[in-house]
Amino acid sequence: MGNNKLLVAILFIIAVILVINFTSINIGLSPDSECLETDGGLNFFEKGIIYGNSQDYTDSCVDGIELREYVCENNKVKINKHSCRNGCFEGKCIE
């Protein structure tokens, strides 16, 4: 019975890690701030910047393949991870 509990705990931890890695993350801004972005939203082929209240967020390559794309959604900054088919360079996918 102890092994079953351990297995369930391990599977739960793996599920949580997968959910965190494959979903978007919201970064809240203060209520009086505006979320402004330069690339028009979810655009993998143009490097964009989001201007927040006290911090700016710039699209960036995590490695040679994965892009970290920031977008405004409901006046919040949302992070999307995207795998670029032809690689990622200088904050955008290579076309």
Backbone as CSV, one residue per row, in Angstrom:
resi,resn,N_x,N_y,N_z,CA_x,CA_y,CA_z,C_x,C_y,C_z
1,MET,0.816,-1.189,0.000,0.000,0.000,0.000,0.867,1.263,0.000
2,GLY,2.018,1.229,0.670,2.910,2.367,0.714,3.450,2.724,-0.660
3,ASN,3.704,1.694,-1.487,4.192,1.936,-2.842,3.139,2.625,-3.698
4,ASN,1.865,2.291,-3.492,0.792,2.925,-4.253,0.709,4.418,-3.947
5,LYS,0.855,4.779,-2.681,0.813,6.192,-2.297,1.990,6.944,-2.902
6,LEU,3.145,6.337,-2.919,4.328,6.955,-3.512,4.144,7.143,-5.006
7,LEU,3.607,6.123,-5.671,3.356,6.213,-7.108,2.358,7.325,-7.418
8,VAL,1.293,7.426,-6.651,0.291,8.476,-6.852,0.922,9.851,-6.642
9,ALA,1.757,9.986,-5.624,2.419,11.265,-5.342,3.346,11.652,-6.489
10,ILE,4.102,10.701,-7.010,5.008,10.979,-8.118,4.229,11.371,-9.371
11,LEU,3.165,10.653,-9.674,2.337,10.989,-10.841,1.709,12.370,-10.698
12,PHE,1.299,12.717,-9.499,0.718,14.038,-9.256,1.761,15.129,-9.501
13,ILE,2.967,14.935,-9.000,4.031,15.922,-9.196,4.360,16.073,-10.681
14,ILE,4.437,14.977,-11.402,4.701,15.033,-12.844,3.588,15.785,-13.553
15,ALA,2.338,15.533,-13.198,1.210,16.227,-13.823,1.283,17.722,-13.568
16,VAL,1.612,18.122,-12.358,1.720,19.551,-12.033,2.834,20.196,-12.853
17,ILE,3.967,19.533,-12.958,5.084,20.074,-13.749,4.674,20.226,-15.211
18,LEU,3.990,19.245,-15.765,3.547,19.331,-17.158,2.565,20.472,-17.362
19,VAL,1.648,20.647,-16.453,0.673,21.736,-16.562,1.385,23.078,-16.521
20,ILE,2.340,23.238,-15.632,3.071,24.506,-15.531,3.876,24.761,-16.795
21,ASN,4.508,23.745,-17.348,5.366,23.925,-18.518,4.603,24.119,-19.819
22,PHE,3.396,23.622,-19.917,2.688,23.666,-21.179,1.471,24.567,-21.165
23,THR,1.374,25.438,-20.199,0.306,26.416,-20.192,0.915,27.789,-20.074
24,SER,0.116,28.768,-20.333,0.565,30.146,-20.232,0.511,30.600,-18.787
25,ILE,1.327,31.564,-18.486,1.391,32.122,-17.146,0.964,33.586,-17.217
26,ASN,0.084,34.000,-16.313,-0.337,35.398,-16.259,0.515,36.149,-15.256
27,ILE,0.936,37.331,-15.648,1.654,38.220,-14.756,0.761,39.437,-14.569
28,GLY,0.229,39.619,-13.396,-0.703,40.718,-13.157,-0.012,42.070,-13.112
29,LEU,-0.697,43.081,-13.591,-0.240,44.460,-13.496,-1.104,45.165,-12.471
30,SER,-0.656,46.283,-11.986,-1.477,47.021,-11.031,-2.743,47.505,-11.726
31,PRO,-3.834,47.701,-10.999,-5.121,48.045,-11.602,-5.103,49.323,-12.443
32,ASP,-4.216,50.260,-12.127,-4.196,51.517,-12.868,-3.219,51.507,-14.034
33,SER,-2.594,50.377,-14.331,-1.629,50.317,-15.426,-2.294,49.767,-16.678
34,GLU,-1.636,50.011,-17.789,-2.139,49.550,-19.067,-1.113,48.605,-19.666
35,CYS,-1.566,47.591,-20.330,-0.698,46.627,-20.978,-0.598,47.006,-22.449
36,LEU,0.580,47.432,-22.885,0.789,47.870,-24.268,1.871,47.013,-24.907
37,GLU,1.616,46.529,-26.145,2.606,45.694,-26.811,2.900,46.194,-28.216
38,THR,4.123,45.924,-28.673,4.576,46.489,-29.948,4.363,45.589,-31.154
39,ASP,4.141,44.296,-30.954,4.020,43.397,-32.108,2.588,42.977,-32.404
40,GLY,1.639,43.643,-31.781,0.231,43.410,-32.106,-0.375,42.155,-31.506
41,GLY,0.286,41.519,-30.588,-0.296,40.334,-29.952,0.550,39.107,-30.172
42,LEU,-0.112,37.989,-30.335,0.580,36.712,-30.496,1.178,36.660,-31.896
43,ASN,2.454,37.001,-31.991,3.144,37.069,-33.275,4.521,36.447,-33.098
44,PHE,4.672,35.220,-33.564,5.911,34.484,-33.363,7.056,34.955,-34.254
45,PHE,6.746,35.697,-35.318,7.761,36.081,-36.299,8.198,37.535,-36.181
46,GLU,7.786,38.205,-35.114,8.219,39.577,-34.849,8.532,39.713,-33.358
47,LYS,9.704,40.208,-33.066,10.086,40.421,-31.670,9.297,41.616,-31.142
48,GLY,8.644,41.415,-30.009,7.828,42.478,-29.437,8.233,42.796,-28.007
49,ILE,7.762,43.945,-27.557,7.987,44.386,-26.179,6.639,44.756,-25.592
50,ILE,6.419,44.355,-24.359,5.232,44.777,-23.619,5.685,45.780,-22.580
51,TYR,5.002,46.909,-22.576,5.292,47.950,-21.591,4.257,47.863,-20.484
52,GLY,4.729,47.548,-19.278,3.859,47.458,-18.118,4.068,48.660,-17.223
53,ASN,3.563,48.569,-16.003,3.652,49.705,-15.086,5.064,49.928,-14.567
54,SER,5.750,48.887,-14.161,7.091,49.082,-13.622,8.116,48.183,-14.297
55,GLN,7.676,47.327,-15.209,8.588,46.402,-15.862,8.169,46.199,-17.309
56,ASP,9.156,46.081,-18.182,8.902,45.762,-19.580,9.221,44.293,-19.807
57,TYR,8.526,43.675,-20.757,8.718,42.263,-21.070,9.024,42.154,-22.562
58,THR,10.162,41.559,-22.891,10.590,41.444,-24.281,10.570,39.983,-24.699
59,ASP,9.967,39.707,-25.868,9.979,38.352,-26.410,11.431,37.889,-26.508
60,SER,11.668,36.620,-26.164,13.045,36.138,-26.164,13.102,34.651,-26.480
61,CYS,14.252,34.231,-26.955,14.507,32.819,-27.215,15.035,32.190,-25.939
62,VAL,14.419,31.099,-25.539,14.889,30.354,-24.377,16.141,29.572,-24.775
63,ASP,16.115,29.047,-25.978,17.252,28.337,-26.564,17.140,28.515,-28.076
64,GLY,17.747,27.677,-28.836,17.705,27.819,-30.292,16.386,27.423,-30.926
65,ILE,15.449,26.893,-30.145,14.166,26.418,-30.674,12.976,27.105,-29.999
66,GLU,13.009,27.228,-28.690,11.842,27.687,-27.938,11.800,29.208,-27.789
67,LEU,10.631,29.774,-28.106,10.384,31.206,-27.990,9.513,31.475,-26.773
68,ARG,9.875,32.477,-26.012,9.027,32.970,-24.919,8.347,34.233,-25.448
69,GLU,7.058,34.117,-25.758,6.268,35.192,-26.365,5.355,35.806,-25.304
70,TYR,5.508,37.103,-25.080,4.663,37.816,-24.126,3.519,38.480,-24.874
71,VAL,2.305,38.385,-24.338,1.133,39.033,-24.935,0.292,39.678,-23.841
72,CYS,-0.507,40.670,-24.240,-1.466,41.291,-23.328,-2.799,40.566,-23.476
73,GLU,-3.382,40.192,-22.357,-4.700,39.572,-22.372,-5.460,40.054,-21.147
74,ASN,-6.569,40.738,-21.378,-7.357,41.316,-20.290,-6.495,42.194,-19.380
75,ASN,-5.650,42.996,-20.011,-4.767,43.933,-19.322,-3.780,43.239,-18.383
76,LYS,-3.450,41.983,-18.701,-2.429,41.239,-17.962,-1.413,40.721,-18.953
77,VAL,-0.189,40.585,-18.493,0.867,40.024,-19.329,0.790,38.509,-19.227
78,LYS,0.755,37.865,-20.370,0.667,36.414,-20.435,1.896,35.894,-21.169
79,ILE,2.511,34.848,-20.635,3.684,34.247,-21.261,3.251,32.987,-22.003
80,ASN,3.616,32.912,-23.270,3.371,31.717,-24.065,4.705,31.152,-24.511
81,LYS,4.855,29.841,-24.396,6.040,29.175,-24.915,5.669,28.563,-26.258
82,HIS,6.566,28.713,-27.229,6.291,28.220,-28.572,7.559,27.591,-29.140
83,SER,7.434,26.410,-29.729,8.561,25.764,-30.397,8.599,26.233,-31.845
84,CYS,9.670,26.875,-32.222,9.826,27.399,-33.587,10.350,26.297,-34.502
85,ARG,9.644,26.052,-35.580,9.986,24.963,-36.497,11.385,25.142,-37.102
86,ASN,11.738,26.379,-37.478,13.031,26.639,-38.117,14.054,27.248,-37.164
87,GLY,13.742,27.247,-35.881,14.648,27.795,-34.893,14.194,29.161,-34.400
88,CYS,14.812,29.596,-33.326,14.493,30.873,-32.702,15.765,31.710,-32.650
89,PHE,15.655,32.998,-33.032,16.812,33.880,-33.037,16.362,35.303,-32.716
90,GLU,17.038,35.911,-31.761,16.795,37.308,-31.374,15.323,37.599,-31.061
91,GLY,14.695,36.721,-30.318,13.340,36.971,-29.840,12.224,36.721,-30.830
92,LYS,12.501,35.967,-31.879,11.445,35.632,-32.851,11.778,34.330,-33.546
93,CYS,10.735,33.693,-34.085,10.932,32.467,-34.855,11.506,32.811,-36.221
94,ILE,12.384,31.959,-36.697,12.941,32.128,-38.044,11.915,31.603,-39.038
95,GLU,11.611,32.413,-40.036,10.600,32.004,-41.038,11.174,31.054,-42.059
